[in-house]
């Protein structure tokens, strides 16, 4: 029986030190047939030369490039536009994936669709092994790891992301570097929001949730993510983009009566990430006075992510 073509989408920018490793990881996938679409975001180092050489050796590779530096969302949208595969799996230019990643994610989606989705879109993320420069490693889980049960879906997922609402099997991150879905799912949703330089993966997941999407995960780490600090990563940008996402989806937050509280929570979280404990304490007291129950619940939900947030802060400029 013929297997469906899977598109591996790889976005890159100034990744001369890691791009070859990422491409080899894509080529090493046990699943066939595959195509590897690489979109370069106007790199200024030797990345384009490396890409050209590897594409000349491996016919599975198709190259595209942005005429100006446009951000990862634009690059991913180019991949979605050009994809010939029935599925798209996104890889990052400084990560590696287990050789069985594509096979496991296709199987997870197909099996879940038959059992639970009832025609709704399904997206699959895997757990990740995150590797830090000092040698520390962490396993970061993902949403929807339970097998044989419905995964988180619909507005409950959007509320989890925007409001921190507790959700069964809803802990864990859903980054694009471990993501796969049907190509039709990406196209039906209009791809990623190209206005966002950061947080585009979070915003996409919210839109998918609003469309009734199911988030079926894999608990095995299939992505090995190497953390790097670059000049374009800043806490201020992360805060600004998350604020924009909150405003974009204001309607569903306002339905719960928590919009102003969520804005203040983001402001307080930003102070904590920047290490400004005095400012964080001020915001915490202010929101606790007006919303004691909500504040307690958000703090309780945030505690399991304390170590992750510390690591997040380390790799962003203040």
Backbone as CSV, one residue per row, in Angstrom:
resi,resn,N_x,N_y,N_z,CA_x,CA_y,CA_z,C_x,C_y,C_z
1,UNK,0.843,-1.193,0.000,0.000,0.000,0.000,0.883,1.249,0.000
2,UNK,0.566,2.190,-0.909,1.354,3.404,-1.009,1.082,4.327,0.176
3,UNK,2.156,4.893,0.711,2.024,5.841,1.813,1.908,7.255,1.250
4,UNK,1.187,8.146,1.950,1.037,9.515,1.464,2.345,10.299,1.574
5,UNK,2.522,11.222,0.646,3.677,12.112,0.682,3.570,13.046,1.881
6,UNK,4.667,13.203,2.609,4.742,14.138,3.732,5.737,15.237,3.390
7,UNK,5.319,16.472,3.571,6.205,17.621,3.393,6.873,17.952,4.719
8,UNK,8.184,17.965,4.728,8.934,18.459,5.884,9.276,19.912,5.593
9,UNK,8.731,20.812,6.396,8.953,22.235,6.201,10.010,22.751,7.158
10,UNK,11.052,23.340,6.601,12.174,23.797,7.418,12.422,25.271,7.120
11,UNK,12.235,26.117,8.122,12.526,27.541,7.980,13.914,27.812,8.536
12,UNK,14.619,28.752,7.916,15.979,29.012,8.375,16.354,30.476,8.208
13,UNK,17.239,30.916,9.095,17.796,32.266,9.011,19.148,32.275,9.715
14,UNK,20.196,32.584,8.978,21.557,32.669,9.530,21.885,31.476,10.425
15,UNK,21.723,30.289,9.872,21.915,29.055,10.649,23.037,28.201,10.070
16,UNK,24.097,28.844,9.622,25.190,28.110,8.977,25.787,27.038,9.881
17,UNK,25.750,27.260,11.188,26.366,26.306,12.118,25.496,25.089,12.409
18,UNK,24.217,25.150,12.050,23.324,24.056,12.443,22.446,23.509,11.324
19,UNK,22.323,24.227,10.224,21.347,23.850,9.206,21.642,22.494,8.578
20,UNK,22.905,22.169,8.394,23.244,20.879,7.783,22.770,19.733,8.672
21,UNK,22.948,19.888,9.975,22.506,18.859,10.924,20.982,18.698,10.883
22,UNK,20.274,19.809,10.789,18.812,19.759,10.738,18.324,19.071,9.464
23,UNK,18.970,19.365,8.343,18.578,18.741,7.075,18.863,17.247,7.101
24,UNK,20.006,16.857,7.643,20.331,15.430,7.742,19.298,14.702,8.599
25,UNK,18.806,15.375,9.630,17.767,14.799,10.480,16.489,14.562,9.679
26,UNK,16.169,15.494,8.786,14.985,15.329,7.936,15.185,14.194,6.937
27,UNK,16.358,14.125,6.337,16.648,13.072,5.361,16.664,11.689,6.000
28,UNK,16.965,11.626,7.293,17.084,10.342,7.993,15.738,9.760,8.407
29,UNK,14.640,10.452,8.120,13.323,9.943,8.499,13.041,8.605,7.818
30,UNK,12.485,7.677,8.566,12.177,6.355,8.017,10.991,6.397,7.062
31,UNK,10.144,7.396,7.208,8.953,7.507,6.363,9.333,7.914,4.939
32,UNK,8.746,7.269,3.985,8.856,7.635,2.591,7.490,7.464,1.932
33,UNK,7.113,8.361,1.006,7.916,9.420,0.404,7.861,10.719,1.218
34,UNK,8.924,11.513,1.100,8.972,12.831,1.708,9.479,13.847,0.692
35,UNK,9.120,15.081,0.918,9.780,16.202,0.268,10.212,17.151,1.378
36,UNK,11.321,17.824,1.176,11.836,18.765,2.175,11.830,20.149,1.551
37,UNK,10.945,21.003,2.031,10.877,22.377,1.541,11.570,23.275,2.553
38,UNK,12.570,23.989,2.088,13.331,24.887,2.961,13.112,26.315,2.489
39,UNK,12.703,27.173,3.407,12.531,28.590,3.098,13.537,29.398,3.906
40,UNK,14.437,30.064,3.202,15.457,30.889,3.848,14.958,32.327,3.944
41,UNK,15.049,32.887,5.140,14.519,34.229,5.395,15.586,35.293,5.188
42,UNK,16.175,35.280,3.981,17.155,36.305,3.591,18.388,36.289,4.500
43,UNK,18.991,35.110,4.651,20.184,34.968,5.495,21.342,35.793,4.943
44,UNK,22.165,36.298,5.863,23.334,37.090,5.472,24.641,36.338,5.701
45,UNK,24.559,35.091,6.193,25.768,34.290,6.384,25.871,33.283,5.236
46,UNK,26.535,32.168,5.459,26.745,31.192,4.385,25.623,30.154,4.280
47,UNK,24.525,30.384,4.991,23.404,29.440,4.923,22.947,29.168,3.487
48,UNK,22.745,30.195,2.630,22.295,29.919,1.256,23.254,29.028,0.472
49,UNK,24.543,29.167,0.704,25.530,28.335,0.006,25.388,26.881,0.434
50,UNK,25.246,26.675,1.741,25.072,25.312,2.270,23.798,24.688,1.708
51,UNK,22.725,25.460,1.675,21.452,24.955,1.165,21.566,24.551,-0.298
52,UNK,22.214,25.385,-1.083,22.360,25.100,-2.506,23.144,23.817,-2.743
53,UNK,24.205,23.626,-1.982,25.020,22.416,-2.122,24.217,21.168,-1.755
54,UNK,23.472,21.224,-0.660,22.717,20.052,-0.217,21.553,19.751,-1.158
55,UNK,20.933,20.793,-1.697,19.845,20.578,-2.651,20.362,19.936,-3.933
56,UNK,21.605,20.231,-4.287,22.201,19.628,-5.472,22.480,18.148,-5.309
57,UNK,22.605,17.711,-4.065,22.899,16.306,-3.775,21.624,15.507,-3.541
58,UNK,20.641,16.135,-2.912,19.438,15.419,-2.477,18.211,15.950,-3.228
59,UNK,17.648,15.169,-4.130,16.503,15.633,-4.934,15.236,15.864,-4.118
60,UNK,15.187,15.361,-2.878,14.005,15.589,-2.034,13.864,17.055,-1.622
61,UNK,14.966,17.816,-1.731,14.987,19.191,-1.217,14.527,20.178,-2.286
62,UNK,13.621,21.076,-1.886,13.193,22.198,-2.720,13.456,23.485,-1.939
63,UNK,14.098,24.449,-2.583,14.519,25.677,-1.907,13.675,26.872,-2.330
64,UNK,13.353,27.704,-1.341,12.697,28.982,-1.578,13.348,30.006,-0.651
65,UNK,13.245,31.275,-1.010,13.823,32.309,-0.146,12.967,33.565,-0.209
66,UNK,12.931,34.281,0.910,12.226,35.554,0.964,13.133,36.654,0.426
67,UNK,12.560,37.592,-0.311,13.360,38.674,-0.892,13.862,39.636,0.174
68,UNK,13.121,39.758,1.274,13.557,40.532,2.433,13.290,39.696,3.677
69,UNK,13.982,40.022,4.762,13.756,39.311,6.014,12.341,39.611,6.497
70,UNK,11.511,38.564,6.565,10.081,38.763,6.788,9.537,38.076,8.023
71,UNK,10.341,37.232,8.677,9.877,36.532,9.866,9.477,35.104,9.577
72,UNK,9.477,34.304,10.639,9.253,32.869,10.483,7.835,32.553,10.015
73,UNK,6.851,33.365,10.385,5.476,33.103,9.954,5.362,33.188,8.437
74,UNK,5.987,34.196,7.850,5.975,34.332,6.392,6.660,33.150,5.728
75,UNK,7.777,32.702,6.301,8.488,31.545,5.749,7.627,30.291,5.822
76,UNK,6.948,30.097,6.923,6.086,28.918,7.053,4.913,28.989,6.072
77,UNK,4.396,30.175,5.861,3.300,30.316,4.903,3.757,30.006,3.482
78,UNK,4.996,30.322,3.173,5.548,29.949,1.863,5.602,28.434,1.724
79,UNK,6.006,27.763,2.791,6.054,26.294,2.783,4.655,25.713,2.603
80,UNK,3.683,26.269,3.323,2.295,25.801,3.205,1.792,25.977,1.774
81,UNK,2.131,27.090,1.164,1.715,27.367,-0.214,2.332,26.379,-1.195
82,UNK,3.601,26.050,-0.999,4.335,25.220,-1.961,4.195,23.723,-1.708
83,UNK,3.680,23.332,-0.552,3.663,21.916,-0.165,2.848,21.064,-1.133
84,UNK,3.404,19.907,-1.461,2.712,18.920,-2.285,2.241,17.728,-1.448
85,UNK,2.692,17.673,-0.202,2.376,16.543,0.655,0.977,16.618,1.235
86,UNK,0.491,15.467,1.680,-0.807,15.406,2.355,-0.702,15.940,3.778
87,UNK,0.490,15.839,4.349,0.779,16.336,5.697,1.981,17.272,5.622
88,UNK,2.056,18.182,6.597,3.244,19.020,6.775,3.755,18.829,8.191
89,UNK,5.043,18.542,8.307,5.720,18.500,9.608,6.774,19.593,9.603
90,UNK,6.730,20.463,10.598,7.688,21.564,10.652,8.907,21.184,11.488
91,UNK,10.080,21.485,10.941,11.361,21.299,11.629,11.994,22.677,11.802
92,UNK,12.771,22.871,12.867,13.544,24.097,13.051,14.979,23.889,12.579
93,UNK,15.661,24.996,12.279,16.995,24.895,11.681,18.107,24.597,12.680
94,UNK,17.788,24.545,13.976,18.814,24.205,14.967,18.398,23.013,15.822
95,UNK,17.410,22.248,15.355,16.934,21.068,16.085,17.174,19.808,15.266
96,UNK,17.041,18.679,15.933,17.068,17.384,15.262,15.840,16.596,15.686
97,UNK,15.376,15.722,14.809,14.213,14.884,15.103,14.585,13.415,15.059
98,UNK,13.916,12.630,15.886,14.099,11.187,15.873,13.718,10.650,14.492
99,UNK,14.428,9.633,13.980,14.132,9.105,12.645,12.696,8.618,12.467
100,UNK,12.042,8.241,13.555,10.668,7.743,13.443,9.617,8.818,13.710
101,UNK,10.043,10.078,13.771,9.092,11.145,14.102,7.933,11.211,13.106
102,UNK,8.225,11.288,11.813,7.160,11.421,10.816,6.208,10.233,10.885
103,UNK,6.768,9.035,10.949,5.937,7.824,10.992,5.022,7.823,12.205
104,UNK,5.551,8.203,13.360,4.749,8.196,14.577,3.656,9.263,14.539
105,UNK,3.966,10.425,13.989,2.968,11.495,13.973,1.857,11.222,12.958
106,UNK,2.206,10.679,11.797,1.159,10.310,10.841,0.232,9.269,11.462
107,UNK,0.818,8.264,12.096,0.019,7.214,12.723,-0.878,7.780,13.830
108,UNK,-0.344,8.702,14.615,-1.136,9.309,15.698,-2.332,10.076,15.130
109,UNK,-2.109,10.845,14.079,-3.198,11.625,13.493,-4.261,10.713,12.887
110,UNK,-3.832,9.752,12.075,-4.784,8.870,11.390,-5.597,8.061,12.398
111,UNK,-4.920,7.516,13.401,-5.611,6.724,14.418,-6.591,7.579,15.205
112,UNK,-6.151,8.777,15.588,-7.024,9.658,16.367,-8.237,10.093,15.550
113,UNK,-8.032,10.400,14.273,-9.152,10.805,13.417,-10.232,9.723,13.369
114,UNK,-9.817,8.487,13.273,-10.768,7.376,13.201,-11.543,7.210,14.507
115,UNK,-10.881,7.483,15.625,-11.488,7.190,16.920,-12.273,8.354,17.521
116,UNK,-11.794,9.584,17.335,-12.332,10.665,18.162,-12.685,11.977,17.455
117,UNK,-12.093,12.305,16.333,-12.213,13.690,15.850,-13.543,14.000,15.179
118,UNK,-14.230,12.977,14.662,-15.537,13.182,14.026,-15.481,14.262,12.943
119,UNK,-14.403,14.245,12.166,-14.267,15.184,11.060,-13.608,16.496,11.402
120,UNK,-13.362,16.763,12.673,-12.701,18.006,13.080,-11.204,17.919,12.775
121,UNK,-10.533,19.054,12.580,-9.093,19.020,12.311,-8.304,18.498,13.505
122,UNK,-7.215,17.803,13.208,-6.350,17.232,14.242,-4.927,17.719,14.009
123,UNK,-4.276,18.145,15.072,-2.875,18.536,15.006,-2.101,17.707,16.021
124,UNK,-0.868,17.396,15.696,-0.064,16.538,16.567,1.258,17.212,16.908
125,UNK,1.542,17.308,18.204,2.846,17.749,18.696,3.469,16.601,19.483
126,UNK,4.774,16.606,19.576,5.443,15.598,20.399,6.155,16.280,21.560
127,UNK,6.486,15.480,22.562,7.362,15.977,23.622,8.734,16.283,23.022
128,UNK,9.529,17.076,23.749,10.858,17.467,23.266,11.907,17.233,24.346
129,UNK,13.103,16.898,23.917,14.255,16.888,24.812,15.004,18.192,24.573
130,UNK,14.953,19.076,25.560,15.534,20.405,25.416,16.937,20.402,26.005
131,UNK,17.889,20.850,25.215,19.300,20.788,25.588,19.835,22.207,25.747
132,UNK,20.407,22.489,26.918,20.928,23.815,27.214,22.452,23.827,27.098
133,UNK,23.044,24.999,26.796,24.489,25.077,26.574,25.331,24.580,27.739
134,UNK,24.853,24.764,28.977,25.646,24.336,30.128,25.556,22.834,30.366
135,UNK,24.799,22.133,29.513,24.717,20.679,29.624,23.437,20.161,30.236
136,UNK,22.636,21.043,30.824,21.380,20.604,31.420,20.391,20.192,30.327
137,UNK,19.621,19.133,30.598,18.603,18.674,29.665,17.275,18.517,30.397
138,UNK,16.195,18.827,29.694,14.854,18.688,30.251,13.950,18.034,29.216
139,UNK,13.029,17.211,29.692,11.987,16.681,28.829,10.762,17.574,28.981
140,UNK,10.355,18.203,27.904,9.176,19.063,27.922,8.021,18.319,27.252
141,UNK,6.987,18.030,28.027,5.833,17.319,27.498,4.977,18.199,26.613
142,UNK,3.924,17.606,26.089,3.020,18.358,25.227,1.572,18.045,25.586
143,UNK,0.678,18.729,24.967,-0.746,18.566,25.221,-1.276,17.309,24.533
144,UNK,-2.198,16.614,25.187,-2.892,15.501,24.548,-2.093,14.223,24.439
145,UNK,-1.311,13.890,25.455,-0.455,12.704,25.396,-1.203,11.397,25.670
146,UNK,-2.378,11.461,26.278,-3.101,10.229,26.620,-3.530,9.484,25.357
147,UNK,-3.275,8.186,25.342,-3.674,7.342,24.224,-5.003,6.662,24.558
148,UNK,-5.866,6.527,23.559,-7.142,5.850,23.769,-8.197,6.697,24.436
149,UNK,-8.001,8.012,24.429,-8.962,8.932,25.040,-9.005,10.209,24.210
150,UNK,-10.121,10.935,24.253,-10.181,12.203,23.521,-9.116,13.176,24.022
151,UNK,-8.469,13.846,23.098,-7.468,14.858,23.434,-8.159,16.198,23.675
152,UNK,-7.467,17.152,24.280,-8.043,18.488,24.425,-8.446,19.053,23.059
153,UNK,-9.577,19.756,23.012,-10.030,20.298,21.735,-10.927,21.509,21.967
154,UNK,-11.099,22.272,20.909,-12.053,23.367,20.909,-11.696,24.525,21.826
155,UNK,-12.720,25.262,22.227,-12.514,26.472,23.023,-11.811,26.209,24.342
156,UNK,-11.914,24.983,24.865,-11.225,24.667,26.118,-9.722,24.863,25.968
157,UNK,-9.186,24.567,24.780,-7.753,24.765,24.532,-7.438,26.254,24.442
158,UNK,-8.283,27.013,23.756,-8.078,28.462,23.670,-8.116,29.096,25.053
159,UNK,-9.027,28.652,25.898,-9.100,29.172,27.270,-7.862,28.779,28.070
160,UNK,-7.358,27.590,27.824,-6.137,27.148,28.504,-4.970,28.069,28.146
161,UNK,-4.841,28.396,26.867,-3.724,29.221,26.407,-3.866,30.662,26.880
162,UNK,-5.044,31.224,26.724,-5.244,32.647,26.999,-5.505,32.953,28.466
163,UNK,-6.195,32.039,29.145,-6.639,32.308,30.513,-5.943,31.458,31.558
164,UNK,-5.210,30.429,31.117,-4.600,29.512,32.075,-5.607,28.588,32.726
165,UNK,-6.771,28.399,32.099,-7.815,27.549,32.666,-7.346,26.101,32.731
166,UNK,-7.504,25.421,33.872,-7.090,24.011,33.969,-7.789,23.158,32.920
167,UNK,-7.057,22.199,32.372,-7.588,21.346,31.317,-6.973,19.961,31.446
168,UNK,-7.808,18.946,31.520,-7.322,17.571,31.625,-6.451,17.237,30.419
169,UNK,-5.253,16.726,30.674,-4.292,16.385,29.626,-3.884,17.619,28.826
170,UNK,-4.011,18.791,29.456,-3.773,20.035,28.736,-2.485,20.744,29.087
171,UNK,-1.636,20.118,29.917,-0.353,20.737,30.228,0.649,20.433,29.116
172,UNK,1.676,21.233,29.051,2.706,21.026,28.039,2.585,22.028,26.907
173,UNK,3.690,22.212,26.211,3.754,23.210,25.145,3.389,22.600,23.792
174,UNK,3.037,23.472,22.854,2.684,23.044,21.493,3.467,23.872,20.474
175,UNK,4.803,23.753,20.462,5.609,24.562,19.546,5.584,24.000,18.126
176,UNK,5.806,24.862,17.162,5.766,24.427,15.767,6.895,23.468,15.434
177,UNK,8.002,23.528,16.164,9.142,22.654,15.858,8.831,21.181,16.050
178,UNK,7.733,20.853,16.738,7.350,19.448,16.925,5.971,19.169,16.342
179,UNK,5.550,19.983,15.409,4.155,19.994,14.953,3.959,19.300,13.609
180,UNK,2.841,18.599,13.496,2.388,18.049,12.211,0.874,18.147,12.125
181,UNK,0.386,18.438,10.933,-1.052,18.410,10.651,-1.232,18.166,9.163
182,UNK,-2.453,17.910,8.775,-2.737,17.800,7.347,-2.509,19.162,6.682
183,UNK,-2.025,19.143,5.461,-1.802,20.386,4.723,-3.098,21.175,4.615
184,UNK,-4.206,20.480,4.449,-5.507,21.149,4.350,-5.854,21.917,5.621
185,UNK,-5.394,21.427,6.775,-5.656,22.125,8.039,-4.989,23.490,8.037
186,UNK,-3.719,23.533,7.624,-3.005,24.815,7.575,-3.651,25.763,6.568
187,UNK,-4.021,25.247,5.417,-4.596,26.105,4.377,-5.981,26.599,4.756
188,UNK,-6.778,25.746,5.360,-8.127,26.158,5.763,-8.096,27.285,6.788
189,UNK,-7.045,27.308,7.619,-6.928,28.341,8.654,-6.186,29.582,8.166
190,UNK,-5.710,29.552,6.919,-4.998,30.707,6.388,-3.562,30.806,6.838
191,UNK,-2.993,29.700,7.309,-1.594,29.695,7.721,-1.350,30.478,8.996
192,UNK,-0.119,30.973,9.136,0.304,31.705,10.327,0.131,33.211,10.114
193,UNK,-0.013,33.938,11.200,-0.189,35.390,11.149,1.169,36.042,10.897
194,UNK,1.377,36.536,9.681,2.681,37.088,9.304,2.984,38.415,9.994
195,UNK,1.997,38.996,10.671,2.245,40.234,11.418,2.991,39.964,12.716
196,UNK,3.063,38.699,13.116,3.710,38.334,14.378,5.110,37.783,14.120
197,UNK,6.104,38.431,14.678,7.476,37.925,14.588,7.741,36.878,15.659
198,UNK,7.004,36.937,16.730,7.073,35.953,17.815,5.644,35.584,18.213
199,UNK,5.491,34.388,18.742,4.186,33.973,19.217,3.238,33.530,18.124
200,UNK,3.743,33.427,16.884,2.875,33.023,15.775,2.357,31.597,15.942
201,UNK,3.152,30.747,16.616,2.704,29.373,16.850,1.561,29.343,17.868
202,UNK,1.685,30.152,18.920,0.625,30.243,19.925,-0.670,30.756,19.304
203,UNK,-0.563,31.792,18.489,-1.756,32.379,17.869,-2.410,31.395,16.906
204,UNK,-1.598,30.636,16.170,-2.153,29.625,15.266,-2.932,28.574,16.047
205,UNK,-2.362,28.142,17.170,-3.037,27.130,17.985,-4.367,27.641,18.535
206,UNK,-4.428,28.916,18.866,-5.693,29.487,19.344,-6.735,29.455,18.232
207,UNK,-6.343,29.842,17.021,-7.295,29.813,15.905,-7.746,28.394,15.592
208,UNK,-6.817,27.448,15.666,-7.186,26.050,15.434,-8.180,25.580,16.495
209,UNK,-7.923,25.952,17.741,-8.839,25.582,18.824,-10.221,26.189,18.593
210,UNK,-10.260,27.437,18.164,-11.537,28.097,17.902,-12.299,27.431,16.753
211,UNK,-11.552,26.764,15.871,-12.172,26.038,14.756,-12.555,24.618,15.148
212,UNK,-12.409,24.284,16.438,-12.779,22.958,16.915,-11.676,21.932,16.835
213,UNK,-10.441,22.374,16.600,-9.325,21.455,16.422,-9.008,20.629,17.654
214,UNK,-8.528,19.400,17.411,-8.103,18.486,18.466,-6.577,18.472,18.525
215,UNK,-6.029,18.465,19.746,-4.584,18.518,19.958,-4.107,17.169,20.489
216,UNK,-3.783,16.265,19.561,-3.362,14.907,19.906,-1.840,14.850,19.976
217,UNK,-1.305,14.587,21.152,0.137,14.629,21.346,0.783,13.261,21.423
218,UNK,2.107,13.279,21.451,2.922,12.075,21.631,3.864,12.329,22.803
219,UNK,3.817,11.469,23.803,4.607,11.671,25.014,6.082,11.362,24.856
220,UNK,6.449,10.632,23.824,7.861,10.328,23.583,8.541,11.552,22.977
221,UNK,9.717,11.945,23.492,10.428,13.080,22.888,10.931,12.708,21.491
222,UNK,10.377,13.342,20.485,10.778,13.081,19.101,11.607,14.208,18.514
223,UNK,11.757,15.293,19.283,12.539,16.447,18.846,13.590,16.751,19.894
224,UNK,14.816,16.977,19.434,15.924,17.338,20.311,16.245,18.800,20.022
225,UNK,15.835,19.650,20.940,15.872,21.094,20.730,17.057,21.708,21.456
226,UNK,17.941,22.318,20.700,19.110,22.975,21.270,18.793,24.444,21.497
227,UNK,18.866,24.882,22.734,18.530,26.262,23.066,19.704,27.183,22.767
228,UNK,19.413,28.273,22.081,20.432,29.271,21.773,19.866,30.652,22.068
229,UNK,20.743,31.549,22.486,20.322,32.930,22.720,20.785,33.770,21.544
230,UNK,19.856,34.473,20.925,20.189,35.327,19.795,19.692,36.738,20.063
231,UNK,20.206,37.673,19.275,19.900,39.080,19.518,18.436,39.420,19.276
232,UNK,17.727,38.572,18.498,16.336,38.893,18.191,15.358,38.372,19.233
233,UNK,15.879,37.724,20.279,15.008,37.220,21.336,15.043,38.186,22.515
234,UNK,13.931,38.833,22.792,13.878,39.754,23.921,12.575,39.565,24.670
235,UNK,12.633,39.746,25.982,11.430,39.631,26.799,10.402,40.688,26.418
236,UNK,10.885,41.863,26.030,9.966,42.936,25.653,9.163,42.559,24.411
237,UNK,9.844,41.949,23.439,9.137,41.519,22.229,8.128,40.417,22.541
238,UNK,8.535,39.460,23.382,7.629,38.370,23.741,6.368,38.920,24.413
239,UNK,6.556,39.890,25.303,5.417,40.505,25.984,4.516,41.226,24.984
240,UNK,5.130,41.972,24.083,4.355,42.748,23.105,3.547,41.838,22.183
241,UNK,4.168,40.757,21.729,3.453,39.860,20.827,2.334,39.118,21.556
242,UNK,2.576,38.729,22.813,1.517,38.058,23.566,0.364,39.020,23.833
243,UNK,0.692,40.282,24.052,-0.340,41.300,24.241,-1.175,41.455,22.971
244,UNK,-0.508,41.436,21.818,-1.223,41.535,20.545,-2.141,40.335,20.321
245,UNK,-1.662,39.149,20.713,-2.484,37.943,20.580,-3.718,38.045,21.470
246,UNK,-3.511,38.533,22.694,-4.636,38.702,23.616,-5.667,39.668,23.028
247,UNK,-5.191,40.739,22.424,-6.105,41.719,21.838,-6.816,41.146,20.614
248,UNK,-6.092,40.353,19.825,-6.695,39.758,18.628,-7.846,38.826,18.989
249,UNK,-7.700,38.125,20.109,-8.729,37.169,20.526,-9.488,37.684,21.751
250,UNK,-9.610,38.986,21.805,-10.262,39.636,22.941,-11.688,39.143,23.147
251,UNK,-12.381,38.831,22.052,-13.797,38.478,22.164,-14.032,37.267,23.058
252,UNK,-13.208,36.213,22.901,-13.463,35.023,23.721,-12.980,35.215,25.156
253,UNK,-12.000,36.102,25.347,-11.560,36.391,26.716,-12.618,37.223,27.432
254,UNK,-13.182,38.189,26.728,-14.204,39.043,27.340,-15.460,38.262,27.704
255,UNK,-15.732,37.183,26.976,-16.902,36.364,27.299,-16.811,35.769,28.696
256,UNK,-15.593,35.637,29.207,-15.396,35.090,30.548,-15.289,36.190,31.599
257,UNK,-15.274,37.444,31.154,-15.152,38.556,32.086,-13.757,38.731,32.657
258,UNK,-12.732,38.171,31.970,-11.382,38.189,32.527,-10.387,39.010,31.705
259,UNK,-10.852,39.802,30.758,-9.917,40.466,29.854,-8.954,41.393,30.591
260,UNK,-9.471,42.286,31.417,-8.598,43.222,32.138,-7.677,42.484,33.108
261,UNK,-8.206,41.440,33.739,-7.371,40.640,34.634,-6.216,40.008,33.865
262,UNK,-6.492,39.482,32.675,-5.449,38.827,31.880,-4.376,39.817,31.435
263,UNK,-4.780,41.033,31.102,-3.798,42.052,30.734,-2.879,42.359,31.910
264,UNK,-3.452,42.466,33.091,-2.635,42.743,34.277,-1.738,41.544,34.604
265,UNK,-2.263,40.336,34.393,-1.457,39.140,34.650,-0.234,39.108,33.727
266,UNK,-0.418,39.443,32.462,0.706,39.496,31.522,1.743,40.520,31.972
267,UNK,1.256,41.648,32.462,2.153,42.704,32.931,2.958,42.227,34.136
268,UNK,2.286,41.544,35.058,2.981,41.016,36.225,3.967,39.922,35.862
269,UNK,3.581,39.046,34.936,4.481,37.980,34.495,5.728,38.559,33.847
270,UNK,5.549,39.635,33.084,6.692,40.287,32.453,7.668,40.808,33.504
271,UNK,7.146,41.389,34.574,8.008,41.882,35.654,8.777,40.733,36.294
272,UNK,8.115,39.587,36.492,8.790,38.430,37.096,9.889,37.910,36.182
273,UNK,9.601,37.795,34.882,10.593,37.290,33.940,11.807,38.209,33.855
274,UNK,11.578,39.505,34.012,12.685,40.466,33.966,13.467,40.501,35.270
275,UNK,12.982,39.778,36.277,13.680,39.735,37.553,13.364,40.898,38.465
276,UNK,12.334,41.673,38.130,11.940,42.824,38.940,10.933,42.352,39.987
277,UNK,11.453,41.825,41.097,10.583,41.238,42.111,9.695,42.288,42.795
278,UNK,10.203,43.500,42.945,9.414,44.560,43.572,8.193,44.892,42.716
279,UNK,8.432,45.052,41.417,7.325,45.350,40.508,6.345,44.182,40.435
280,UNK,6.882,42.952,40.429,6.026,41.770,40.394,5.144,41.716,41.645
281,UNK,5.739,41.989,42.803,4.978,41.993,44.046,3.874,43.031,44.032
282,UNK,4.183,44.183,43.457,3.182,45.257,43.364,1.984,44.807,42.528
283,UNK,2.264,44.220,41.360,1.175,43.766,40.493,0.394,42.629,41.140
284,UNK,1.107,41.754,41.835,0.444,40.615,42.462,-0.535,41.089,43.535
285,UNK,-0.094,42.029,44.348,-0.970,42.568,45.391,-2.167,43.277,44.768
286,UNK,-1.912,44.038,43.711,-2.981,44.812,43.076,-4.074,43.912,42.505
287,UNK,-3.674,42.849,41.803,-4.698,41.985,41.210,-5.317,41.053,42.249
288,UNK,-4.547,40.744,43.307,-5.094,39.871,44.352,-6.190,40.574,45.141
289,UNK,-6.056,41.883,45.301,-7.077,42.640,46.032,-8.398,42.639,45.270
290,UNK,-8.316,42.830,43.957,-9.543,42.929,43.154,-10.050,41.570,42.669
291,UNK,-9.119,40.605,42.513,-9.511,39.282,42.000,-8.780,38.183,42.772
292,UNK,-9.085,38.003,44.048,-8.321,37.052,44.863,-8.421,35.604,44.374
293,UNK,-9.606,35.163,43.989,-9.778,33.764,43.577,-9.041,33.499,42.271
294,UNK,-9.214,34.392,41.289,-8.535,34.216,40.002,-7.024,34.259,40.165
295,UNK,-6.548,35.164,41.023,-5.107,35.273,41.236,-4.551,33.997,41.838
296,UNK,-5.241,33.450,42.821,-4.795,32.200,43.442,-4.766,31.066,42.420
297,UNK,-5.801,30.989,41.587,-5.861,29.916,40.593,-4.736,30.035,39.569
298,UNK,-4.455,31.255,39.115,-3.389,31.434,38.128,-2.028,31.119,38.727
299,UNK,-1.821,31.504,39.979,-0.563,31.171,40.644,-0.405,29.662,40.787
300,UNK,-1.479,29.001,41.158,-1.443,27.546,41.316,-1.128,26.866,39.988
301,UNK,-1.718,27.359,38.915,-1.464,26.777,37.597,-0.060,27.099,37.098
302,UNK,0.494,28.232,37.536,1.810,28.656,37.054,2.960,27.932,37.747
303,UNK,2.736,27.441,38.953,3.824,26.826,39.723,4.531,25.686,38.992
304,UNK,3.807,24.765,38.315,4.513,23.688,37.611,5.421,24.181,36.488
305,UNK,5.201,25.414,36.010,5.998,25.960,34.911,7.134,26.850,35.392
306,UNK,7.397,26.841,36.687,8.394,27.746,37.246,9.773,27.516,36.634
307,UNK,10.204,26.261,36.574,11.525,25.948,36.018,11.591,26.297,34.538
308,UNK,10.499,26.030,33.818,10.459,26.348,32.390,10.570,27.847,32.166
309,UNK,9.896,28.631,32.992,9.963,30.083,32.850,11.346,30.622,33.182
310,UNK,12.017,29.998,34.143,13.395,30.408,34.450,14.295,30.180,33.241
311,UNK,14.134,29.018,32.606,14.923,28.716,31.415,14.569,29.673,30.280
312,UNK,13.295,29.985,30.141,12.833,30.917,29.113,13.498,32.277,29.298
313,UNK,13.552,32.753,30.535,14.148,34.053,30.832,15.627,34.083,30.476
314,UNK,16.318,32.975,30.702,17.757,32.909,30.459,18.099,33.125,28.988
315,UNK,17.185,32.742,28.088,17.479,32.807,26.662,16.777,33.964,25.962
316,UNK,16.410,34.970,26.740,15.837,36.182,26.176,16.511,37.386,26.809
317,UNK,16.814,38.376,25.982,17.428,39.600,26.470,16.392,40.440,27.205
318,UNK,16.823,41.040,28.314,15.915,41.892,29.070,15.977,43.331,28.596
